[in-house]
Every structure is written in C-alpha cells, then in structure tokens.
Amino acid sequence: MEIEHTYLNENNEYVTETKQIQTIVLSAFPGCGKSTIFNNQEEMGIKVLDSDSSTFDKADFPNNYITHIKEQLINNTCDVIMVSSHKDVRDALIKENINFLLFYPALECKDEYLNRYVERGSPESFVNLLTNNYENWINEIDTIDNPLCTKICMQPGEYLMDYFEHDTNLDTDIHTDTDI
C-alpha cells in the first residue's frame, strides 16, 4: 500500500511524498478479539498498536483519528494498527485511500457477541447499545463495496486469533477468504 504524506519542510514549503507501507490496518467489530491480539503480540512476534478511538477529542473526530493513523503508517511504528469499526472511521479511511481489513460477526452471532460483552464486563449501556443496533450495523457493513475495504465475516465461535498464523520465523500472516 502507498500513502501520501504532506508536510511543511525546513524552508516552509509544503512537500508531498509517497511512501510504501507494510503495516496492516485492522478494523474489527467489538468483541472480535482485538484485546487478545494486543495482549499476545510479543508471543506472536508482531508489534500491535491499539488506536482506541474513545481517547480522541470528539470535536475534530474522525479527522484527528485518521491523522493519527496516517502518522503511524508513515512512521512504520508497528505491524498492525487496530482501528475503530465505526462508520465515520471506515468512511474516512476510504476517503484517505487507506486499505484496511474489516472483521465483523455474522448476523446470526448476535447472542454470542452480547454474551462476550457481558462476560468481559462491558457497561450495561454498551450492551444495550449493541443489543439495539447490532442488526443495523452488521447490515450496514454488509453493504460496503469498496476495494480498499477487505471484509471478513466471522462465523459463530470465531475470534481474530483464528485468522492469524504464527510461524517459527516470527512472521505473522492474516488469512482471509481472499487468500484462497
């Protein structure tokens, strides 16, 4: 993937550079297992950045969030950047020509995911939000048709970790249906 980076140089001139990026941008619906990947990154031999969107100022969101993601891509600070799966973020990633993988549960996984939220101790307000919006959000994701977004619909019982393969050289690949 290539990304354009514009900055002000030492002569106060705007310069645009194109840089080759190796980092994977991974967007995943809540409950897919992002924390497990993050917590096991050392064992997996990868460096993972969990860009939690809740820590960004909402007055300039998602612009400030996308700027953060682009900076991480340009600086090549990690192998995987986990990003929000919110529609505003997905739309902004596409607008900025950033390739990303989007993991999301199948529609029939609603009860399983609601249980995951309760078991991990999510606030009742979060569980209620997902209870009321799950079908709409999954259907919305299903309608995305853009080559920058590789969608991976997770089946019952699956977690993100199921898509990562670790070998003895500490290289990690993410396997999707598009690899077949």
Contact map, one row per residue, 1 for C-alpha under 8 A:
111000000000000000011100000000000000000000000000000000000000000000000000000000000000000000000000011000000000000000000000000000000000000000000000000000000000000000000000000000000000
111100000000000001111000000000000000000000000000000000000000000000000000000000000000000000000000000000000000000000000000000000000000000000000000000000000000000000000000000000000000
111110000000000001111000000000000000000000000000000000000000000000000100010000000000000000000000110000000000000000000000000000000000000000000000000000000000000000000000000000000000
011111000000000111100000000000000000000000000000000000000000000000000000000000000000000000000000000000000000000000000000000000000000000000000000000000000000000000000000000000000000
001111100000000111100000000000000000000000000000000000000000000000000000010000000000000000000000000000000000000000000000000000000000000000000000000000000000000000000000000000000000
000111110000011110000000000000000000000000000000000000000000000000000000000000000000000000000000000000000000000000000000000000000000000000000000000000000000000000000000000000000000
000011111000011100000000000000000000000000000000000000000000000000000000000000000000000000000000000000000000000000000000000000000000000000000000000000000000000000000000000000000000
000001111111111000000000000000000000000000000000000000000000000000000000000000000000000000000000000000000000000000000000000000000000000000000000000000000000000000000000000000000000
000000111111111000000000000000000000000000000000000000000000000000000000000000000000000000000000000000000000000000000000000000000000000000000000000000000000000000000000000000000000
000000011111100000000000000000000000000000000000000000000000000000000000000000000000000000000000000000000000000000000000000000000000000000000000000000000000000000000000000000000000
000000011111100000000000000000000000000000000000000000000000000000000000000000000000000000000000000000000000000000000000000000000000000000000000000000000000000000000000000000000000
000000011111110000000000000000000000000000000000000000000000000000000000000000000000000000000000000000000000000000000000000000000000000000000000000000000000000000000000000000000000
000000011111111000000000000000000000000000000000000000000000000000000000000000000000000000000000000000000000000000000000000000000000000000000000000000000000000000000000000000000000
000001111001111100000000000000000000000000000000000000000000000000000000000000000000000000000000000000000000000000000000000000000000000000000000000000000000000000000000000000000000
000001111000111110000000000000000000000000000000000000000000000000000000000000000000000000000000000000000000000000000000000000000000000000000000000000000000000000000000000000000000
000111100000011111000000000000000000000000000000000000000000000000000000000000000000000000000000000000000000000000000000000000000000000000000000000000000000000000000000000000000000
000111000000001111100000000000000000000000000000000000000000000000000000000000000000000000000000000000000000000000000000000000000000000000000000000000000000000000000000000000000000
011110000000000111110000000000000000000000000000000000000000000000000000000000000000000000000000000000000000000000000000000000000000000000000000000000000000000000000000000000000000
011110000000000011111000000000000000000000000000000000000000000000000000010000000000000000000000000000000000000000000000000000000000000000000000000000000000000000000000000000000000
111000000000000001111100000000000000000000000000000000000000000000000000000000000000000000000000000000000000000000000000000000000000000000000000000000000000000000000000000000000000
111000000000000000111110000000000000000000000000000000000000000000000000110100000000000000000000000000000000000000000000000000000000000000000000000000000000000000000000000000000000
100000000000000000011111000000000000000000000000000000000000000000000000000100100000000000000000000000000000000000000000000000000000000000000000000000000000000000000000000000000000
000000000000000000001111100000000000000000000000000000000000000000000000100101111000000000000000000000000000000000000000000000000000000000000000000000000000000000000000000000000000
000000000000000000000111110000000000000000000000000000000000000000000000000000111000000000000000000110000000000000000000000000000000000000000000000000000000000000000000000000000000
000000000000000000000011111000000000000000000000000000000000000000000000000000011110000000000000001110000000000000000000000000000000000000000000000000000000000000000000000000000000
000000000000000000000001111100000000000000000000000000000000000000000000000000011110000000000000000111100000000000000000000000000000000000000000000000000000000000000000000000000000
000000000000000000000000111110000000000000000000000000000000000000000000000000000111100000000000000111100000000000000000000000000000000000000000000000000000000000000000000000000000
000000000000000000000000011111010100000000000000000000000000000000000000000000000111100000000000000011110000000000000000000000000000000000000000000000000000000000000000000000000000
000000000000000000000000001111110000000000000000000000000000000000000000000000000001100000000000000001111000000000000000000000000000000000000000000000000000000000000000000000000000
000000000000000000000000000111111000000000000000000000000000000000000000000000000000100000000000000000000000000000000000000000000000000000000000000000000000000000000000000000000000
000000000000000000000000000011111100000000000000000000000000000000000000000000000000000000000000000000000000000010011000000000000000000000000000000000000000000000000000000000000000
000000000000000000000000000111111100000000000000000000000000000000000000000000000000000000000000000000111000000000000000000000000000000000000000000000000000011100000000000000000000
000000000000000000000000000001111111100000000000000000000000000000000000000000000000000000000000000000000000000000000000000000000000000000000000000000000000001110000000000000000000
000000000000000000000000000100111111110000000000000000000000000000000000000000000100000000000000000000000000000000000000000000000000000000000000000000000000000100000000000000000000
000000000000000000000000000000001111111000000000000000000000000000000000000000000000000000000000000000000000000000000000000000000000000000000000000000000000000000000000000000000000
000000000000000000000000000000001111111100000000000000000000000000000000000000000000000000000000000000000000000000000000000000000000000000000000000000000000000010000000000000000000
000000000000000000000000000000001111111110000001000000000000000000000000000000000000000000000000000000000000000000000000000000000000000000000000000000000000000110000000000000000000
000000000000000000000000000000000111111110000001110000000000000000000000000000000000000000000000000000000000000000000000000000000000000000000000000000000000000000000000000000000000
000000000000000000000000000000000011111111000000000000000000000000000000000000000000000000000000000000000000000000000000000000000000000000000000000000000000000000000000000000000000
000000000000000000000000000000000001111111110000000000000000000000000000000000000000000000000000000000000000000000000000000000000000000000000000000000000000000000000000000000000000
000000000000000000000000000000000000111111111111000000000000000000000000000000000000000000000000000000000000000000000000000000000000000000000000000000000000000000000000000000000000
000000000000000000000000000000000000001111111110000000000000000000000000000000000000000000000000000000000000000000000000000000000000000000000000000000000000000000000000000000000000
000000000000000000000000000000000000000111111100000000000000000000000000000000000000000000000000000000000000000000000000000000000000000000000000000000000000000000000000000000000000
000000000000000000000000000000000000000111111100000000000000000000000000000000000000000000000000000000000000000000000000000000000000000000000000000000000000000000000100010100000000
000000000000000000000000000000000000000011111110000000000000000000000000000000000000000000000000000000000000000000000000000000000000000000000000000000000000000000000100011100000000
000000000000000000000000000000000000000011111111000000000000000000000000000001110000000000000000000000000000000000000000000000000000000000000000000000000000000000000000011100000000
000000000000000000000000000000000000000011001111100000000000000000000000000001110000000000000000000000000000000000000000000000000000000000000000000000000000000000000000000000000000
000000000000000000000000000000000000110010000111110000000000000000000000000001111100000000000000000000000000000000000000000000000000000000000000000000000000000000000000000000000000
000000000000000000000000000000000000010000000011111000000000000000000000000001011100000000000000000000000000000000000000000000000000000000000000000000000000000000000000000000000000
000000000000000000000000000000000000010000000001111100000000000000000000000000001110000000000000000000000000000000000000000000000000000000000000000000000000000000000000000000000000
000000000000000000000000000000000000000000000000111110000000000000001000000000001111000000000000000000000000000000000000000000000000000000000000000000000000000000000000000000000000
000000000000000000000000000000000000000000000000011111110000000000000000000000000011000000000000000000000000000000000000000000000000000000000000000000000000000000000000000000000000
000000000000000000000000000000000000000000000000001111110000000010000000000000000011000000000000000000000000000000000000000000000000000000000000000000000000000000000000000000000000
000000000000000000000000000000000000000000000000000111110000000000000000000000000000000000000000000000000000000000000000000000000000000000000000000000000000000000000000000000000000
000000000000000000000000000000000000000000000000000111111000000000000000000000000000000000000000000000000000000000000000000000000000000000000000000000000000000000000000000000000000
000000000000000000000000000000000000000000000000000111111100100110000000000000000000000000000000000000000000000000000000000000000000000000000000000000000000000000000000000000000000
000000000000000000000000000000000000000000000000000000111111100100000000000000000000000000000000000000000000000000000000000000000000000000000000000000000000000000000000000000000000
000000000000000000000000000000000000000000000000000000011111110000000000000000000000000000000000000000000000000000000000000000000000000000000000000000000000000000000000000000000000
000000000000000000000000000000000000000000000000000000001111100000000000000000000000000000000000000000000000000000000000000000000000000000000000000000000000000000000000000000000000
000000000000000000000000000000000000000000000000000000001111111100000000000000000000000000000000000000000000000000000000000000000000000000000000000000000000000000000000000000000000
000000000000000000000000000000000000000000000000000000011111111110000000000000000000000000000000000000000000000000000000000000000000000000000000000000000000000000000000000000000000
000000000000000000000000000000000000000000000000000000000101111111000000000000000000000110010000000000000000000000000000000000000000000000000000000000000000000000000000000000000000
000000000000000000000000000000000000000000000000000000000001111111100000000000000000000000010000000000000000000000000000000000000000000000000000000000000000000000000000000000000000
000000000000000000000000000000000000000000000000000000011001111111110000000000000000000000000000000000000000000000000000000000000000000000000000000000000000000000000000000000000000
000000000000000000000000000000000000000000000000000010010000111111111000000000000000000000000000000000000000000000000000000000000000000000000000000000000000000000000000000000000000
000000000000000000000000000000000000000000000000000000000000011111111100000000000000000010011000000000000000000000000000000000000000000000000000000000000000000000000000000000000000
000000000000000000000000000000000000000000000000000000000000001111111110000000000000000000000000000000000000000000000000000000000000000000000000000000000000000000000000000000000000
000000000000000000000000000000000000000000000000000000000000000111111111000000000000000000000000000000000000000000000000000000000000000000000000000000000000000000000000000000000000
000000000000000000000000000000000000000000000000001000000000000011111111100000001000000000000000000000000000000000000000000000000000000000000000000000000000000000000000000000000000
001000000000000000000000000000000000000000000000000000000000000001111111110000000000000000000000000000000000000000000000000000000000000000000000000000000000000000000000000000000000
000000000000000000000000000000000000000000000000000000000000000000111111111000000000000000000000000000000000000000000000000000000000000000000000000000000000000000000000000000000000
000000000000000000000000000000000000000000000000000000000000000000011111111111000000000000000000000000000000000000000000000000000000000000000000000000000000000000000000000000000000
000000000000000000001010000000000000000000000000000000000000000000001111111110000000000000000000000000000000000000000000000000000000000000000000000000000000000000000000000000000000
001010000000000000101000000000000000000000000000000000000000000000000111111100000000000000000000000000000000000000000000000000000000000000000000000000000000000000000000000000000000
000000000000000000000000000000000000000000000000000000000000000000000011111110000000000000000000000000000000000000000000000000000000000000000000000000000000000000000000000000000000
000000000000000000001110000000000000000000000000000000000000000000000001111111100000000000000000000000000000000000000000000000000000000000000000000000000000000000000000000000000000
000000000000000000000000000000000000000000000000000000000000000000000001101111100000000000000000000000000000000000000000000000000000000000000000000000000000000000000000000000000000
000000000000000000000010000000000000000000000111100000000000000000000001000111111000000000000000000000000000000000000000000000000000000000000000000000000000000000000000000000000000
000000000000000000000111000000000000000000000111000000000000000000000000000111111000000000000000000000000000000000000000000000000000000000000000000000000000000000000000000000000000
000000000000000000000011110000000000000000000111100000000000000000000000000001111100000000000000000000000000000000000000000000000000000000000000000000000000000000000000000000000000
000000000000000000000011110000000000000000000001111000000000000000001000000001111110000000000000000000000000000000000000000000000000000000000000000000000000000000000000000000000000
000000000000000000000000111100000100000000000001111000000000000000000000000000011111000000000000000000000000000000000000000000000000000000000000000000000000000000000000000000000000
000000000000000000000000111100000000000000000000011110000000000000000000000000001111100000000000000000000000000000000000000000000000000000000000000000000000000000000000000000000000
000000000000000000000000001110000000000000000000001110000000000000000000000000000111110011000000000000000000000000000000000000000000000000000000000000000000000000000000000000000000
000000000000000000000000001111000000000000000000000000000000000000000000000000000011111011000000000001000000000000000000000000000000000000000000000000000000000000000000000000000000
000000000000000000000000000000000000000000000000000000000000000000000000000000000001111111000000000000000000000000000000000000000000000000000000000000000000000000000000000000000000
000000000000000000000000000000000000000000000000000000000000000000000000000000000000111111100000000000000000000000000000000000000000000000000000000000000000000000000000000000000000
000000000000000000000000000000000000000000000000000000000000010000000000000000000000011111110000000000000000000000000000000000000000000000000000000000000000000000000000000000000000
000000000000000000000000000000000000000000000000000000000000010001000000000000000001111111111000000000000000000000000000000000000000000000000000000000000000000000000000000000000000
000000000000000000000000000000000000000000000000000000000000000000000000000000000001111111111100000000000000000000000000000000000000000000000000000000000000000000000000000000000000
000000000000000000000000000000000000000000000000000000000000000000000000000000000000001111111110000000000000000000000000000000000000000000000000000000000000000000000000000000000000
000000000000000000000000000000000000000000000000000000000000011001000000000000000000000111111111000000000000000000000000000000000000000000000000000000000000000000000000000000000000
000000000000000000000000000000000000000000000000000000000000000001000000000000000000000011111111111100000000000000000000000000000000000000000000000000000000000000000000000000000000
000000000000000000000000000000000000000000000000000000000000000000000000000000000000000001111111111000000000000000000000000000000000000000000000010110000000000000000000000000000000
000000000000000000000000000000000000000000000000000000000000000000000000000000000000000000111111110000000000000000000000000000000000000000000000000000000000000000000000000000000000
000000000000000000000000000000000000000000000000000000000000000000000000000000000000000000011111110000000000000000000000000000000000000000000000000000000000000000000000000000000000
001000000000000000000000000000000000000000000000000000000000000000000000000000000000000000001111111000000000000000000000000000000000000000000000000100000000000000000000000000000000
101000000000000000000000000000000000000000000000000000000000000000000000000000000000000000001111111100000000000000000000000000000000000000000000000100000000000000000000000000000000
100000000000000000000000100000000000000000000000000000000000000000000000000000000000000000001100111110000000000000000000000000000000000000000000000111000000000000000000000000000000
000000000000000000000001111000000000000000000000000000000000000000000000000000000000000000001000011111000000000000000000000000000000000000000000000111000000000000000000000000000000
000000000000000000000001111100000000000000000000000000000000000000000000000000000000000000000000001111100000000000000000000000000000000000000000000011110000000000000000000000000000
000000000000000000000000011110000000000000000000000000000000000000000000000000000000100000000000000111110000000000000000000000000000000000000000000011110000000000000000000000000000
000000000000000000000000011110010000000000000000000000000000000000000000000000000000000000000000000011111000000000000000000000000000000000000000000000111100000100000000000000000000
000000000000000000000000000110010000000000000000000000000000000000000000000000000000000000000000000001111100000000000000000000000000000001001000000000111100000000000000000000000000
000000000000000000000000000010010000000000000000000000000000000000000000000000000000000000000000000000111110110000000000000000000000000001000000000000001111000000000000000000000000
000000000000000000000000000000000000000000000000000000000000000000000000000000000000000000000000000000011111110000000000000000000000000001000000000000001111000000000000000000000000
000000000000000000000000000000000000000000000000000000000000000000000000000000000000000000000000000000001111110000000000000000000000001001100000000000000000000000000000000000000000
000000000000000000000000000000000000000000000000000000000000000000000000000000000000000000000000000000000111111000000000000000000000000000000000000000000001000000000000000000000000
000000000000000000000000000000000000000000000000000000000000000000000000000000000000000000000000000000001111111110000000000000000000000000000000000000000011000000000000000000000000
000000000000000000000000000000000000000000000000000000000000000000000000000000000000000000000000000000001111111111000000000000000010011000000000000000000000000000000000000000000000
000000000000000000000000000000000000000000000000000000000000000000000000000000000000000000000000000000000001111111100000000000000000000000000000000000000000000000000000000000000000
000000000000000000000000000000000000000000000000000000000000000000000000000000000000000000000000000000000000111111110000000000000000000000000000000000000001100000000000000000000000
000000000000000000000000000000100000000000000000000000000000000000000000000000000000000000000000000000000000111111111000000000000000000000000000000000000000000000000000000000000000
000000000000000000000000000000000000000000000000000000000000000000000000000000000000000000000000000000000000011111111100000000100110000000000000000000000000000000000000000000000000
000000000000000000000000000000000000000000000000000000000000000000000000000000000000000000000000000000000000001111111110000000000000000000000000000000000000000000000000000000000000
000000000000000000000000000000100000000000000000000000000000000000000000000000000000000000000000000000000000000111111111000000000000000000000000000000000000000000000000000000000000
000000000000000000000000000000100000000000000000000000000000000000000000000000000000000000000000000000000000000011111111110000100000000000000000000000000000000000000000000000000000
000000000000000000000000000000000000000000000000000000000000000000000000000000000000000000000000000000000000000001111111111000100000000000000000000000000000000000000000000000000000
000000000000000000000000000000000000000000000000000000000000000000000000000000000000000000000000000000000000000000111111110000000000000000000000000000000000000000000000000000000000
000000000000000000000000000000000000000000000000000000000000000000000000000000000000000000000000000000000000000000011111110000000000000000000000000000000000000000000000000000000000
000000000000000000000000000000000000000000000000000000000000000000000000000000000000000000000000000000000000000000001111111000000000000000000000000000000000000000000000000000000000
000000000000000000000000000000000000000000000000000000000000000000000000000000000000000000000000000000000000000000001111111101100000000000000000000000000000000000000000000000000000
000000000000000000000000000000000000000000000000000000000000000000000000000000000000000000000000000000000000000000000100111111100000000000000000000000000000000000000000000000000000
000000000000000000000000000000000000000000000000000000000000000000000000000000000000000000000000000000000000000000000000011111110000000000000000000000000000000000000000000000000000
000000000000000000000000000000000000000000000000000000000000000000000000000000000000000000000000000000000000000000000000001111111000000000000000000000000000000000000000000000000000
000000000000000000000000000000000000000000000000000000000000000000000000000000000000000000000000000000000000000000000000011111111100000000000000000000000000000000000000000000000000
000000000000000000000000000000000000000000000000000000000000000000000000000000000000000000000000000000000000000001001100011111111110000000000000000000000000000000000000000000000000
000000000000000000000000000000000000000000000000000000000000000000000000000000000000000000000000000000000000000000000000000111111111000000000000000000000000000000000000000000000000
000000000000000000000000000000000000000000000000000000000000000000000000000000000000000000000000000000000000000000000000000011111111100000000000000000000000000000000000000000000000
000000000000000000000000000000000000000000000000000000000000000000000000000000000000000000000000000000000000000001000000000001111111110000000000000000000000000000000000000000000000
000000000000000000000000000000000000000000000000000000000000000000000000000000000000000000000000000000000000010001000000000000111111110000000000000000000000000000000000000000000000
000000000000000000000000000000000000000000000000000000000000000000000000000000000000000000000000000000000000000000000000000000011111111000000000000000000000000000000000000000000000
000000000000000000000000000000000000000000000000000000000000000000000000000000000000000000000000000000000000000000000000000000001111111110000000000000000000000000000000000000000000
000000000000000000000000000000000000000000000000000000000000000000000000000000000000000000000000000000000000010000000000000000000111111111000000000000000000000000000000000000000000
000000000000000000000000000000000000000000000000000000000000000000000000000000000000000000000000000000000010010000000000000000000001111111100000000000000000000000000000000000000000
000000000000000000000000000000000000000000000000000000000000000000000000000000000000000000000000000000000000000000000000000000000000111111110000000000000000000000000000000000000000
000000000000000000000000000000000000000000000000000000000000000000000000000000000000000000000000000000000000000000000000000000000000111111111000000000000000000000000000000000000000
000000000000000000000000000000000000000000000000000000000000000000000000000000000000000000000000000000011110000000000000000000000000011111111100000000000000000000000000000000000000
000000000000000000000000000000000000000000000000000000000000000000000000000000000000000000000000000000000010000000000000000000000000001111111110000000000000000000000000000000000000
000000000000000000000000000000000000000000000000000000000000000000000000000000000000000000000000000000000000000000000000000000000000000111111111000000000000000000000000000000000000
000000000000000000000000000000000000000000000000000000000000000000000000000000000000000000000000000000010000000000000000000000000000000011111111000000000000000000000000000000000000
000000000000000000000000000000000000000000000000000000000000000000000000000000000000000000000000000000000000000000000000000000000000000001111111000000000000000000000000000000000000
000000000000000000000000000000000000000000000000000000000000000000000000000000000000000000000000000000000000000000000000000000000000000000111111100000000000000000000000000000000000
000000000000000000000000000000000000000000000000000000000000000000000000000000000000000000000000000000000000000000000000000000000000000000011111110010000000000000000000000000000000
000000000000000000000000000000000000000000000000000000000000000000000000000000000000000000000000000000000000000000000000000000000000000000000011111010000000000000000000000000000000
000000000000000000000000000000000000000000000000000000000000000000000000000000000000000000000100000000000000000000000000000000000000000000000001111111000000000000000000000000000000
000000000000000000000000000000000000000000000000000000000000000000000000000000000000000000000000000000000000000000000000000000000000000000000000111111000000000000000000000000000000
000000000000000000000000000000000000000000000000000000000000000000000000000000000000000000000100111100000000000000000000000000000000000000000000011111000000000000000000000000000000
000000000000000000000000000000000000000000000000000000000000000000000000000000000000000000000100001111000000000000000000000000000000000000000001111111100000000000000000000000000000
000000000000000000000000000000000000000000000000000000000000000000000000000000000000000000000000001111000000000000000000000000000000000000000000011111110000000000000000000000000000
000000000000000000000000000000000000000000000000000000000000000000000000000000000000000000000000000011110000000000000000000000000000000000000000000011111000000000000000000000000000
000000000000000000000000000000000000000000000000000000000000000000000000000000000000000000000000000011110000000000000000000000000000000000000000000001111100000000000000000000011000
000000000000000000000000000000000000000000000000000000000000000000000000000000000000000000000000000000111100000000000000000000000000000000000000000000111110000000000000000000000000
000000000000000000000000000000000000000000000000000000000000000000000000000000000000000000000000000000111100000000000000000000000000000000000000000000011111011000000000000000000000
000000000000000000000000000000000000000000000000000000000000000000000000000000000000000000000000000000001100100000000000000000000000000000000000000000001111110000000000000000000000
000000000000000000000000000000000000000000000000000000000000000000000000000000000000000000000000000000001101100100000000000000000000000000000000000000000111110000000000000000000000
000000000000000000000000000000000000000000000000000000000000000000000000000000000000000000000000000000000000000100000000000000000000000000000000000000000011111000000000000000000000
000000000000000000000000000000010000000000000000000000000000000000000000000000000000000000000000000000000000000000000000000000000000000000000000000000000111111101000000000000000000
000000000000000000000000000000011000000000000000000000000000000000000000000000000000000000000000000000000000000000000000000000000000000000000000000000000100111111100000000000000000
000000000000000000000000000000011100100000000000000000000000000000000000000000000000000000000000000000100000000000000000000000000000000000000000000000000000011111110000000000000000
000000000000000000000000000000001001100000000000000000000000000000000000000000000000000000000000000000000000000000000000000000000000000000000000000000000000001111110000000000000000
000000000000000000000000000000000000000000000000000000000000000000000000000000000000000000000000000000000000000000000000000000000000000000000000000000000000011111111000000000000000
000000000000000000000000000000000000000000000000000000000000000000000000000000000000000000000000000000000000000000000000000000000000000000000000000000000000001111111000000001110000
000000000000000000000000000000000000000000000000000000000000000000000000000000000000000000000000000000000000000000000000000000000000000000000000000000000000000111111100000111100000
000000000000000000000000000000000000000000000000000000000000000000000000000000000000000000000000000000000000000000000000000000000000000000000000000000000000000001111110000111100000
000000000000000000000000000000000000000000011000000000000000000000000000000000000000000000000000000000000000000000000000000000000000000000000000000000000000000000011111011110000000
000000000000000000000000000000000000000000000000000000000000000000000000000000000000000000000000000000000000000000000000000000000000000000000000000000000000000000001111111100000000
000000000000000000000000000000000000000000000000000000000000000000000000000000000000000000000000000000000000000000000000000000000000000000000000000000000000000000000111111000000000
000000000000000000000000000000000000000000000000000000000000000000000000000000000000000000000000000000000000000000000000000000000000000000000000000000000000000000000011111000000000
000000000000000000000000000000000000000000011100000000000000000000000000000000000000000000000000000000000000000000000000000000000000000000000000000000000000000000000111111100000000
000000000000000000000000000000000000000000001100000000000000000000000000000000000000000000000000000000000000000000000000000000000000000000000000000000000000000000000111111110000000
000000000000000000000000000000000000000000011100000000000000000000000000000000000000000000000000000000000000000000000000000000000000000000000000000000000000000000011110011111000000
000000000000000000000000000000000000000000000000000000000000000000000000000000000000000000000000000000000000000000000000000000000000000000000000000000000000000000011100001111100000
000000000000000000000000000000000000000000000000000000000000000000000000000000000000000000000000000000000000000000000000000000000000000000000000000000000000000000111000000111110000
000000000000000000000000000000000000000000000000000000000000000000000000000000000000000000000000000000000000000000000000000000000000000000000000000000000000000000111000000011111110
000000000000000000000000000000000000000000000000000000000000000000000000000000000000000000000000000000000000000000000000000000000000000000000000000000010000000000100000000001111111
000000000000000000000000000000000000000000000000000000000000000000000000000000000000000000000000000000000000000000000000000000000000000000000000000000010000000000000000000000111111
000000000000000000000000000000000000000000000000000000000000000000000000000000000000000000000000000000000000000000000000000000000000000000000000000000000000000000000000000000111111
000000000000000000000000000000000000000000000000000000000000000000000000000000000000000000000000000000000000000000000000000000000000000000000000000000000000000000000000000000111111
000000000000000000000000000000000000000000000000000000000000000000000000000000000000000000000000000000000000000000000000000000000000000000000000000000000000000000000000000000011111
